[in-house]
Amino acid sequence: MMNPSAILPLALFAAAAGAQSVATFPDNYTTIAEGPFNSPNLPLARGTSRVLCLYETVDLSIPSGHQITKIGFRQDGTITTLDTGRMLQLEVRMGWSTDTAASLGTNFANAYASTPVTVFGPAVFTLPDLRDPANPLPNGQFFLNLTTPFAYNPGGNNLVVEYLISGASGGGGQFNYRLDRADYVSEVVYGPAGCPHSGNAITNLTTTPMRPGQSVTMSATTGPANSFGLLLVSPGQQIVAPYSLASFVPGIQAACTGQLPLSGLITLSGVTGTSGAKSWGWTVPNSTVWNGYYWSAQAAFFDFFAPGGIVTSRAAQVQVGTQPRCTILSASGPPIGITTGSLNRNYCPVTFFEHQ
Protein backbone atom coordinates (compact mmCIF):
# COMPACT_ATOMS: atom_id res chain seq x y z
CA MET A 1 0.00 0.00 0.00
CA MET A 2 1.25 3.51 -0.84
CA ASN A 3 2.23 5.65 2.12
CA PRO A 4 -0.56 8.29 2.48
CA SER A 5 2.08 10.94 3.12
CA ALA A 6 3.39 10.40 -0.41
CA ILE A 7 0.02 10.88 -2.10
CA LEU A 8 -0.15 14.68 -1.76
CA PRO A 9 3.35 15.35 -3.20
CA LEU A 10 2.61 13.03 -6.12
CA ALA A 11 -0.72 14.73 -6.74
CA LEU A 12 0.92 18.15 -6.68
CA PHE A 13 3.61 16.94 -9.07
CA ALA A 14 0.99 15.60 -11.47
CA ALA A 15 -0.93 18.88 -11.32
CA ALA A 16 2.25 20.85 -12.00
CA ALA A 17 3.18 18.58 -14.89
CA GLY A 18 -0.19 19.22 -16.49
CA ALA A 19 -0.27 22.94 -15.78
CA GLN A 20 -0.77 25.21 -18.75
CA SER A 21 1.14 28.43 -19.39
CA VAL A 22 0.67 30.98 -22.15
CA ALA A 23 3.55 32.66 -23.97
CA THR A 24 2.88 35.88 -25.89
CA PHE A 25 4.57 36.84 -29.15
CA PRO A 26 6.20 39.33 -29.24
CA ASP A 27 7.12 38.68 -25.61
CA ASN A 28 7.18 42.40 -24.74
CA TYR A 29 3.42 42.39 -25.42
CA THR A 30 2.83 40.23 -22.36
CA THR A 31 2.06 43.45 -20.46
CA ILE A 32 0.81 45.55 -23.37
CA ALA A 33 -2.97 45.37 -23.61
CA GLU A 34 -3.32 46.77 -27.12
CA GLY A 35 -1.07 47.15 -30.14
CA PRO A 36 -1.17 50.25 -32.35
CA PHE A 37 -2.46 48.47 -35.48
CA ASN A 38 -4.78 45.71 -36.59
CA SER A 39 -4.42 42.84 -39.01
CA PRO A 40 -7.55 42.83 -41.19
CA ASN A 41 -7.26 39.35 -42.74
CA LEU A 42 -3.99 37.63 -41.82
CA PRO A 43 -3.45 34.88 -40.97
CA LEU A 44 -6.94 33.35 -40.83
CA ALA A 45 -9.22 35.53 -42.95
CA ARG A 46 -7.67 35.57 -46.41
CA GLY A 47 -10.27 33.05 -47.51
CA THR A 48 -9.09 30.02 -49.46
CA SER A 49 -5.36 30.50 -49.03
CA ARG A 50 -1.97 29.40 -47.79
CA VAL A 51 -0.46 31.52 -45.01
CA LEU A 52 2.84 30.89 -43.23
CA CYS A 53 4.05 32.77 -40.14
CA LEU A 54 7.68 32.73 -39.04
CA TYR A 55 8.31 33.68 -35.41
CA GLU A 56 11.86 34.34 -34.22
CA THR A 57 12.25 32.39 -31.00
CA VAL A 58 14.30 35.18 -29.40
CA ASP A 59 10.92 36.82 -28.72
CA LEU A 60 9.11 33.68 -27.59
CA SER A 61 9.42 32.67 -23.94
CA ILE A 62 8.63 28.95 -24.06
CA PRO A 63 10.96 26.59 -22.19
CA SER A 64 12.63 24.06 -24.46
CA GLY A 65 10.98 20.66 -24.22
CA HIS A 66 7.49 21.98 -23.50
CA GLN A 67 4.52 20.98 -25.65
CA ILE A 68 2.52 23.67 -27.46
CA THR A 69 -1.14 22.70 -27.15
CA LYS A 70 -3.02 25.80 -28.36
CA ILE A 71 -2.48 28.81 -30.63
CA GLY A 72 -4.47 31.97 -29.94
CA PHE A 73 -5.08 35.54 -31.05
CA ARG A 74 -6.90 38.58 -29.69
CA GLN A 75 -9.33 40.96 -31.33
CA ASP A 76 -8.37 44.54 -32.06
CA GLY A 77 -9.74 46.46 -29.09
CA THR A 78 -9.78 49.91 -30.66
CA ILE A 79 -12.55 48.93 -33.07
CA THR A 80 -16.14 48.70 -31.88
CA THR A 81 -17.83 47.17 -34.92
CA LEU A 82 -18.57 43.46 -35.22
CA ASP A 83 -16.42 41.17 -37.37
CA THR A 84 -18.38 38.01 -38.10
CA GLY A 85 -16.44 34.76 -37.96
CA ARG A 86 -16.47 32.13 -40.70
CA MET A 87 -16.12 28.38 -40.97
CA LEU A 88 -12.76 27.27 -42.34
CA GLN A 89 -11.65 23.97 -43.78
CA LEU A 90 -8.28 24.20 -42.08
CA GLU A 91 -5.00 22.36 -41.74
CA VAL A 92 -2.27 23.73 -39.47
CA ARG A 93 1.38 22.72 -39.75
CA MET A 94 4.27 23.60 -37.46
CA GLY A 95 8.01 23.23 -37.89
CA TRP A 96 11.38 24.88 -37.73
CA SER A 97 13.27 27.25 -40.00
CA THR A 98 16.83 28.48 -40.28
CA ASP A 99 15.46 31.70 -41.79
CA THR A 100 14.81 34.88 -39.84
CA ALA A 101 12.08 37.46 -40.27
CA ALA A 102 14.51 39.38 -42.49
CA SER A 103 15.68 36.45 -44.63
CA LEU A 104 12.47 34.44 -45.19
CA GLY A 105 11.91 33.96 -48.92
CA THR A 106 8.81 33.64 -51.05
CA ASN A 107 8.85 29.83 -51.41
CA PHE A 108 6.71 28.02 -48.84
CA ALA A 109 8.60 24.71 -48.87
CA ASN A 110 11.97 26.43 -48.49
CA ALA A 111 10.85 27.98 -45.21
CA TYR A 112 11.23 24.62 -43.46
CA ALA A 113 14.53 23.16 -42.29
CA SER A 114 12.83 19.77 -41.82
CA THR A 115 9.49 18.10 -42.49
CA PRO A 116 6.65 20.01 -40.80
CA VAL A 117 4.18 18.38 -38.42
CA THR A 118 0.42 18.60 -38.95
CA VAL A 119 -0.96 19.71 -35.61
CA PHE A 120 -4.59 20.33 -36.61
CA GLY A 121 -6.91 18.90 -39.25
CA PRO A 122 -7.63 18.93 -42.00
CA ALA A 123 -10.90 19.72 -40.26
CA VAL A 124 -13.52 22.43 -39.91
CA PHE A 125 -12.65 25.24 -37.52
CA THR A 126 -15.18 27.98 -36.77
CA LEU A 127 -13.80 31.43 -36.10
CA PRO A 128 -15.73 33.21 -33.33
CA ASP A 129 -17.28 36.62 -33.89
CA LEU A 130 -15.09 39.51 -32.78
CA ARG A 131 -16.42 42.32 -30.59
CA ASP A 132 -19.88 40.82 -30.24
CA PRO A 133 -21.47 42.54 -27.20
CA ALA A 134 -23.95 39.70 -26.84
CA ASN A 135 -21.21 37.05 -26.72
CA PRO A 136 -17.89 38.66 -25.77
CA LEU A 137 -14.67 36.66 -26.00
CA PRO A 138 -12.86 36.02 -22.69
CA ASN A 139 -10.22 38.76 -22.49
CA GLY A 140 -10.94 39.37 -26.18
CA GLN A 141 -9.03 36.17 -27.04
CA PHE A 142 -9.74 32.89 -28.77
CA PHE A 143 -7.69 29.71 -29.19
CA LEU A 144 -7.27 26.85 -31.64
CA ASN A 145 -6.78 23.55 -29.81
CA LEU A 146 -4.07 21.48 -31.46
CA THR A 147 -5.06 17.88 -32.01
CA THR A 148 -1.36 16.97 -31.99
CA PRO A 149 0.76 18.93 -29.47
CA PHE A 150 3.99 20.33 -30.90
CA ALA A 151 7.29 19.79 -29.08
CA TYR A 152 9.10 23.10 -28.62
CA ASN A 153 12.76 22.28 -29.22
CA PRO A 154 14.11 25.14 -31.35
CA GLY A 155 17.79 24.25 -31.21
CA GLY A 156 18.68 27.68 -32.56
CA ASN A 157 15.98 27.63 -35.25
CA ASN A 158 12.86 29.76 -35.56
CA LEU A 159 9.24 28.63 -35.28
CA VAL A 160 6.99 28.25 -38.32
CA VAL A 161 3.20 28.01 -38.15
CA GLU A 162 1.36 27.46 -41.43
CA TYR A 163 -2.37 27.68 -42.15
CA LEU A 164 -3.72 25.85 -45.21
CA ILE A 165 -7.31 26.92 -45.77
CA SER A 166 -9.01 24.81 -48.44
CA GLY A 167 -12.34 26.59 -48.10
CA ALA A 168 -14.10 29.34 -46.19
CA SER A 169 -17.81 29.90 -45.72
CA GLY A 170 -19.22 33.01 -47.30
CA GLY A 171 -17.90 32.21 -50.76
CA GLY A 172 -14.23 31.49 -50.08
CA GLY A 173 -13.01 35.08 -50.36
CA GLN A 174 -11.09 37.09 -47.81
CA PHE A 175 -13.04 38.95 -45.16
CA ASN A 176 -12.55 41.49 -42.40
CA TYR A 177 -11.34 39.81 -39.24
CA ARG A 178 -9.37 42.47 -37.43
CA LEU A 179 -6.92 41.05 -34.93
CA ASP A 180 -4.66 43.11 -32.69
CA ARG A 181 -1.28 43.68 -34.38
CA ALA A 182 1.99 44.47 -32.64
CA ASP A 183 4.55 47.07 -33.58
CA TYR A 184 7.83 48.22 -32.10
CA VAL A 185 7.91 49.40 -28.49
CA SER A 186 10.18 52.38 -27.84
CA GLU A 187 10.29 53.64 -24.26
CA VAL A 188 10.76 57.36 -23.58
CA VAL A 189 11.91 58.58 -20.15
CA TYR A 190 12.48 62.12 -18.87
CA GLY A 191 14.49 63.55 -16.00
CA PRO A 192 13.33 66.27 -13.57
CA ALA A 193 12.45 69.69 -14.96
CA GLY A 194 15.23 72.09 -15.85
CA CYS A 195 15.75 75.58 -14.50
CA PRO A 196 14.11 78.92 -15.47
CA HIS A 197 15.83 81.35 -17.81
CA SER A 198 15.78 85.11 -17.24
CA GLY A 199 12.32 85.30 -18.77
CA ASN A 200 11.12 82.90 -16.05
CA ALA A 201 10.27 80.02 -18.41
CA ILE A 202 11.80 76.56 -18.14
CA THR A 203 13.34 74.98 -21.24
CA ASN A 204 11.54 71.74 -22.11
CA LEU A 205 13.22 68.90 -24.03
CA THR A 206 11.21 66.14 -25.70
CA THR A 207 11.89 63.14 -27.90
CA THR A 208 9.68 60.71 -29.81
CA PRO A 209 9.60 56.89 -29.92
CA MET A 210 11.55 55.38 -32.83
CA ARG A 211 13.02 52.22 -34.34
CA PRO A 212 16.00 51.39 -36.57
CA GLY A 213 15.77 53.25 -39.88
CA GLN A 214 14.08 56.25 -38.29
CA SER A 215 15.45 59.49 -36.86
CA VAL A 216 16.04 60.43 -33.25
CA THR A 217 14.61 63.94 -32.82
CA MET A 218 15.33 65.98 -29.71
CA SER A 219 13.27 69.19 -29.52
CA ALA A 220 13.80 72.04 -27.07
CA THR A 221 10.96 74.52 -26.52
CA THR A 222 10.35 77.55 -24.26
CA GLY A 223 14.07 78.23 -24.00
CA PRO A 224 15.72 81.66 -24.15
CA ALA A 225 15.02 83.26 -27.54
CA ASN A 226 17.72 83.78 -30.18
CA SER A 227 20.29 82.10 -27.97
CA PHE A 228 23.25 79.85 -28.68
CA GLY A 229 23.05 76.44 -27.10
CA LEU A 230 24.35 72.89 -27.01
CA LEU A 231 22.65 69.53 -27.04
CA LEU A 232 24.75 67.13 -25.01
CA VAL A 233 24.16 63.60 -26.29
CA SER A 234 25.04 60.42 -24.42
CA PRO A 235 25.04 57.55 -26.96
CA GLY A 236 24.26 54.12 -25.55
CA GLN A 237 23.70 55.38 -22.00
CA GLN A 238 20.71 56.15 -19.83
CA ILE A 239 20.01 59.32 -17.87
CA VAL A 240 21.28 59.44 -14.28
CA ALA A 241 20.18 61.00 -10.98
CA PRO A 242 20.53 64.81 -11.04
CA TYR A 243 23.85 66.23 -9.86
CA SER A 244 25.12 69.76 -9.22
CA LEU A 245 26.78 71.72 -12.02
CA ALA A 246 28.25 74.32 -9.65
CA SER A 247 31.79 72.97 -10.06
CA PHE A 248 31.49 73.38 -13.84
CA VAL A 249 29.54 76.68 -13.94
CA PRO A 250 30.12 78.87 -10.88
CA GLY A 251 26.98 80.71 -9.76
CA ILE A 252 24.58 78.53 -11.74
CA GLN A 253 21.14 77.97 -10.23
CA ALA A 254 20.75 74.87 -8.03
CA ALA A 255 17.80 73.80 -10.18
CA CYS A 256 20.12 73.60 -13.20
CA THR A 257 21.29 70.03 -12.70
CA GLY A 258 23.25 67.60 -14.83
CA GLN A 259 21.32 64.46 -15.71
CA LEU A 260 23.69 62.63 -18.08
CA PRO A 261 26.77 60.46 -17.48
CA LEU A 262 29.88 62.61 -17.79
CA SER A 263 31.77 60.17 -20.01
CA GLY A 264 31.29 59.71 -23.75
CA LEU A 265 29.31 62.91 -24.35
CA ILE A 266 28.86 64.33 -27.85
CA THR A 267 27.86 67.98 -28.35
CA LEU A 268 25.64 69.42 -31.09
CA SER A 269 25.32 73.20 -31.34
CA GLY A 270 22.45 75.42 -32.45
CA VAL A 271 20.60 78.68 -32.00
CA THR A 272 17.02 79.01 -30.79
CA GLY A 273 14.43 80.95 -32.77
CA THR A 274 12.26 83.79 -31.61
CA SER A 275 10.06 81.40 -29.63
CA GLY A 276 13.01 79.75 -27.89
CA ALA A 277 12.76 76.50 -29.84
CA LYS A 278 15.48 74.36 -31.39
CA SER A 279 15.53 70.77 -32.70
CA TRP A 280 18.33 68.34 -33.43
CA GLY A 281 18.06 65.02 -35.19
CA TRP A 282 20.03 62.09 -36.57
CA THR A 283 19.11 58.85 -38.31
CA VAL A 284 19.72 55.41 -36.81
CA PRO A 285 20.69 52.86 -39.51
CA ASN A 286 18.07 50.27 -40.38
CA SER A 287 19.84 47.35 -38.72
CA THR A 288 18.84 45.06 -35.87
CA VAL A 289 22.16 45.78 -34.12
CA TRP A 290 20.50 49.00 -32.91
CA ASN A 291 17.57 47.21 -31.26
CA GLY A 292 17.32 48.30 -27.64
CA TYR A 293 20.02 50.97 -27.93
CA TYR A 294 19.68 54.07 -25.72
CA TRP A 295 20.02 57.70 -26.75
CA SER A 296 20.00 60.28 -23.96
CA ALA A 297 20.39 64.05 -24.25
CA GLN A 298 20.12 67.33 -22.35
CA ALA A 299 20.11 70.89 -23.67
CA ALA A 300 22.00 73.88 -22.27
CA PHE A 301 21.58 77.50 -23.45
CA PHE A 302 23.49 80.68 -22.79
CA ASP A 303 21.44 83.38 -21.05
CA PHE A 304 23.43 86.47 -20.03
CA PHE A 305 20.99 87.49 -17.28
CA ALA A 306 20.48 84.04 -15.75
CA PRO A 307 22.62 83.11 -12.70
CA GLY A 308 25.88 81.72 -14.03
CA GLY A 309 24.84 82.65 -17.56
CA ILE A 310 23.59 79.17 -18.46
CA VAL A 311 20.25 77.35 -18.15
CA THR A 312 19.53 73.68 -18.71
CA SER A 313 16.58 71.55 -19.78
CA ARG A 314 15.52 68.24 -18.36
CA ALA A 315 17.18 65.16 -19.88
CA ALA A 316 15.35 63.01 -22.41
CA GLN A 317 15.99 59.33 -23.07
CA VAL A 318 14.68 57.08 -25.84
CA GLN A 319 15.30 53.38 -26.33
CA VAL A 320 15.39 52.21 -29.94
CA GLY A 321 12.37 49.97 -30.46
CA THR A 322 12.48 46.46 -31.88
CA GLN A 323 10.09 45.68 -34.72
CA PRO A 324 8.18 42.41 -34.30
CA ARG A 325 10.53 39.66 -35.46
CA CYS A 326 7.81 37.89 -37.37
CA THR A 327 7.20 37.68 -41.12
CA ILE A 328 4.11 36.36 -42.89
CA LEU A 329 4.21 34.65 -46.29
CA SER A 330 0.78 34.36 -47.92
CA ALA A 331 -1.07 33.65 -51.14
CA SER A 332 -4.72 33.30 -52.14
CA GLY A 333 -6.06 30.20 -53.84
CA PRO A 334 -6.31 26.45 -53.22
CA PRO A 335 -3.33 25.76 -50.94
CA ILE A 336 -2.43 22.43 -52.53
CA GLY A 337 -1.36 24.19 -55.72
CA ILE A 338 0.46 27.16 -54.17
CA THR A 339 4.26 27.15 -53.99
CA THR A 340 5.11 30.85 -53.59
CA GLY A 341 3.53 33.93 -52.05
CA SER A 342 4.05 37.53 -51.00
CA LEU A 343 5.84 38.69 -47.85
CA ASN A 344 4.76 40.98 -45.02
CA ARG A 345 7.94 41.53 -43.03
CA ASN A 346 7.84 42.49 -39.36
CA TYR A 347 4.08 41.96 -39.53
CA CYS A 348 2.69 40.29 -36.46
CA PRO A 349 -0.79 39.81 -35.06
CA VAL A 350 -0.26 39.35 -31.32
CA THR A 351 -0.10 35.57 -30.92
CA PHE A 352 -0.50 33.30 -27.91
CA PHE A 353 1.04 29.85 -27.49
CA GLU A 354 -0.39 27.77 -24.67
CA HIS A 355 2.07 25.12 -23.55
CA GLN A 356 2.75 22.60 -20.82
C-alpha positions in Angstrom: 0.0 0.0 0.0 1.2 3.5 -0.8 2.2 5.7 2.1 -0.6 8.3 2.5 2.1 10.9 3.1 3.4 10.4 -0.4 0.0 10.9 -2.1 -0.2 14.7 -1.8 3.3 15.4 -3.2 2.6 13.0 -6.1 -0.7 14.7 -6.7 0.9 18.1 -6.7 3.6 16.9 -9.1 1.0 15.6 -11.5 -0.9 18.9 -11.3 2.3 20.9 -12.0 3.2 18.6 -14.9 -0.2 19.2 -16.5 -0.3 22.9 -15.8 -0.8 25.2 -18.8 1.1 28.4 -19.4 0.7 31.0 -22.1 3.6 32.7 -24.0 2.9 35.9 -25.9 4.6 36.8 -29.1 6.2 39.3 -29.2 7.1 38.7 -25.6 7.2 42.4 -24.7 3.4 42.4 -25.4 2.8 40.2 -22.4 2.1 43.5 -20.5 0.8 45.6 -23.4 -3.0 45.4 -23.6 -3.3 46.8 -27.1 -1.1 47.1 -30.1 -1.2 50.2 -32.3 -2.5 48.5 -35.5 -4.8 45.7 -36.6 -4.4 42.8 -39.0 -7.5 42.8 -41.2 -7.3 39.4 -42.7 -4.0 37.6 -41.8 -3.4 34.9 -41.0 -6.9 33.3 -40.8 -9.2 35.5 -43.0 -7.7 35.6 -46.4 -10.3 33.1 -47.5 -9.1 30.0 -49.5 -5.4 30.5 -49.0 -2.0 29.4 -47.8 -0.5 31.5 -45.0 2.8 30.9 -43.2 4.1 32.8 -40.1 7.7 32.7 -39.0 8.3 33.7 -35.4 11.9 34.3 -34.2 12.2 32.4 -31.0 14.3 35.2 -29.4 10.9 36.8 -28.7 9.1 33.7 -27.6 9.4 32.7 -23.9 8.6 28.9 -24.1 11.0 26.6 -22.2 12.6 24.1 -24.5 11.0 20.7 -24.2 7.5 22.0 -23.5 4.5 21.0 -25.6 2.5 23.7 -27.5 -1.1 22.7 -27.1 -3.0 25.8 -28.4 -2.5 28.8 -30.6 -4.5 32.0 -29.9 -5.1 35.5 -31.1 -6.9 38.6 -29.7 -9.3 41.0 -31.3 -8.4 44.5 -32.1 -9.7 46.5 -29.1 -9.8 49.9 -30.7 -12.6 48.9 -33.1 -16.1 48.7 -31.9 -17.8 47.2 -34.9 -18.6 43.5 -35.2 -16.4 41.2 -37.4 -18.4 38.0 -38.1 -16.4 34.8 -38.0 -16.5 32.1 -40.7 -16.1 28.4 -41.0 -12.8 27.3 -42.3 -11.7 24.0 -43.8 -8.3 24.2 -42.1 -5.0 22.4 -41.7 -2.3 23.7 -39.5 1.4 22.7 -39.7 4.3 23.6 -37.5 8.0 23.2 -37.9 11.4 24.9 -37.7 13.3 27.3 -40.0 16.8 28.5 -40.3 15.5 31.7 -41.8 14.8 34.9 -39.8 12.1 37.5 -40.3 14.5 39.4 -42.5 15.7 36.4 -44.6 12.5 34.4 -45.2 11.9 34.0 -48.9 8.8 33.6 -51.1 8.9 29.8 -51.4 6.7 28.0 -48.8 8.6 24.7 -48.9 12.0 26.4 -48.5 10.9 28.0 -45.2 11.2 24.6 -43.5 14.5 23.2 -42.3 12.8 19.8 -41.8 9.5 18.1 -42.5 6.6 20.0 -40.8 4.2 18.4 -38.4 0.4 18.6 -39.0 -1.0 19.7 -35.6 -4.6 20.3 -36.6 -6.9 18.9 -39.2 -7.6 18.9 -42.0 -10.9 19.7 -40.3 -13.5 22.4 -39.9 -12.6 25.2 -37.5 -15.2 28.0 -36.8 -13.8 31.4 -36.1 -15.7 33.2 -33.3 -17.3 36.6 -33.9 -15.1 39.5 -32.8 -16.4 42.3 -30.6 -19.9 40.8 -30.2 -21.5 42.5 -27.2 -23.9 39.7 -26.8 -21.2 37.0 -26.7 -17.9 38.7 -25.8 -14.7 36.7 -26.0 -12.9 36.0 -22.7 -10.2 38.8 -22.5 -10.9 39.4 -26.2 -9.0 36.2 -27.0 -9.7 32.9 -28.8 -7.7 29.7 -29.2 -7.3 26.8 -31.6 -6.8 23.6 -29.8 -4.1 21.5 -31.5 -5.1 17.9 -32.0 -1.4 17.0 -32.0 0.8 18.9 -29.5 4.0 20.3 -30.9 7.3 19.8 -29.1 9.1 23.1 -28.6 12.8 22.3 -29.2 14.1 25.1 -31.4 17.8 24.2 -31.2 18.7 27.7 -32.6 16.0 27.6 -35.2 12.9 29.8 -35.6 9.2 28.6 -35.3 7.0 28.3 -38.3 3.2 28.0 -38.1 1.4 27.5 -41.4 -2.4 27.7 -42.1 -3.7 25.9 -45.2 -7.3 26.9 -45.8 -9.0 24.8 -48.4 -12.3 26.6 -48.1 -14.1 29.3 -46.2 -17.8 29.9 -45.7 -19.2 33.0 -47.3 -17.9 32.2 -50.8 -14.2 31.5 -50.1 -13.0 35.1 -50.4 -11.1 37.1 -47.8 -13.0 39.0 -45.2 -12.6 41.5 -42.4 -11.3 39.8 -39.2 -9.4 42.5 -37.4 -6.9 41.1 -34.9 -4.7 43.1 -32.7 -1.3 43.7 -34.4 2.0 44.5 -32.6 4.6 47.1 -33.6 7.8 48.2 -32.1 7.9 49.4 -28.5 10.2 52.4 -27.8 10.3 53.6 -24.3 10.8 57.4 -23.6 11.9 58.6 -20.1 12.5 62.1 -18.9 14.5 63.6 -16.0 13.3 66.3 -13.6 12.4 69.7 -15.0 15.2 72.1 -15.9 15.8 75.6 -14.5 14.1 78.9 -15.5 15.8 81.4 -17.8 15.8 85.1 -17.2 12.3 85.3 -18.8 11.1 82.9 -16.0 10.3 80.0 -18.4 11.8 76.6 -18.1 13.3 75.0 -21.2 11.5 71.7 -22.1 13.2 68.9 -24.0 11.2 66.1 -25.7 11.9 63.1 -27.9 9.7 60.7 -29.8 9.6 56.9 -29.9 11.6 55.4 -32.8 13.0 52.2 -34.3 16.0 51.4 -36.6 15.8 53.2 -39.9 14.1 56.3 -38.3 15.4 59.5 -36.9 16.0 60.4 -33.2 14.6 63.9 -32.8 15.3 66.0 -29.7 13.3 69.2 -29.5 13.8 72.0 -27.1 11.0 74.5 -26.5 10.3 77.6 -24.3 14.1 78.2 -24.0 15.7 81.7 -24.1 15.0 83.3 -27.5 17.7 83.8 -30.2 20.3 82.1 -28.0 23.2 79.9 -28.7 23.0 76.4 -27.1 24.3 72.9 -27.0 22.6 69.5 -27.0 24.7 67.1 -25.0 24.2 63.6 -26.3 25.0 60.4 -24.4 25.0 57.5 -27.0 24.3 54.1 -25.5 23.7 55.4 -22.0 20.7 56.2 -19.8 20.0 59.3 -17.9 21.3 59.4 -14.3 20.2 61.0 -11.0 20.5 64.8 -11.0 23.9 66.2 -9.9 25.1 69.8 -9.2 26.8 71.7 -12.0 28.2 74.3 -9.7 31.8 73.0 -10.1 31.5 73.4 -13.8 29.5 76.7 -13.9 30.1 78.9 -10.9 27.0 80.7 -9.8 24.6 78.5 -11.7 21.1 78.0 -10.2 20.8 74.9 -8.0 17.8 73.8 -10.2 20.1 73.6 -13.2 21.3 70.0 -12.7 23.3 67.6 -14.8 21.3 64.5 -15.7 23.7 62.6 -18.1 26.8 60.5 -17.5 29.9 62.6 -17.8 31.8 60.2 -20.0 31.3 59.7 -23.7 29.3 62.9 -24.4 28.9 64.3 -27.8 27.9 68.0 -28.3 25.6 69.4 -31.1 25.3 73.2 -31.3 22.5 75.4 -32.5 20.6 78.7 -32.0 17.0 79.0 -30.8 14.4 80.9 -32.8 12.3 83.8 -31.6 10.1 81.4 -29.6 13.0 79.8 -27.9 12.8 76.5 -29.8 15.5 74.4 -31.4 15.5 70.8 -32.7 18.3 68.3 -33.4 18.1 65.0 -35.2 20.0 62.1 -36.6 19.1 58.9 -38.3 19.7 55.4 -36.8 20.7 52.9 -39.5 18.1 50.3 -40.4 19.8 47.4 -38.7 18.8 45.1 -35.9 22.2 45.8 -34.1 20.5 49.0 -32.9 17.6 47.2 -31.3 17.3 48.3 -27.6 20.0 51.0 -27.9 19.7 54.1 -25.7 20.0 57.7 -26.7 20.0 60.3 -24.0 20.4 64.1 -24.3 20.1 67.3 -22.3 20.1 70.9 -23.7 22.0 73.9 -22.3 21.6 77.5 -23.5 23.5 80.7 -22.8 21.4 83.4 -21.1 23.4 86.5 -20.0 21.0 87.5 -17.3 20.5 84.0 -15.7 22.6 83.1 -12.7 25.9 81.7 -14.0 24.8 82.7 -17.6 23.6 79.2 -18.5 20.3 77.3 -18.2 19.5 73.7 -18.7 16.6 71.5 -19.8 15.5 68.2 -18.4 17.2 65.2 -19.9 15.4 63.0 -22.4 16.0 59.3 -23.1 14.7 57.1 -25.8 15.3 53.4 -26.3 15.4 52.2 -29.9 12.4 50.0 -30.5 12.5 46.5 -31.9 10.1 45.7 -34.7 8.2 42.4 -34.3 10.5 39.7 -35.5 7.8 37.9 -37.4 7.2 37.7 -41.1 4.1 36.4 -42.9 4.2 34.7 -46.3 0.8 34.4 -47.9 -1.1 33.6 -51.1 -4.7 33.3 -52.1 -6.1 30.2 -53.8 -6.3 26.4 -53.2 -3.3 25.8 -50.9 -2.4 22.4 -52.5 -1.4 24.2 -55.7 0.5 27.2 -54.2 4.3 27.2 -54.0 5.1 30.8 -53.6 3.5 33.9 -52.1 4.1 37.5 -51.0 5.8 38.7 -47.8 4.8 41.0 -45.0 7.9 41.5 -43.0 7.8 42.5 -39.4 4.1 42.0 -39.5 2.7 40.3 -36.5 -0.8 39.8 -35.1 -0.3 39.4 -31.3 -0.1 35.6 -30.9 -0.5 33.3 -27.9 1.0 29.9 -27.5 -0.4 27.8 -24.7 2.1 25.1 -23.5 2.8 22.6 -20.8 
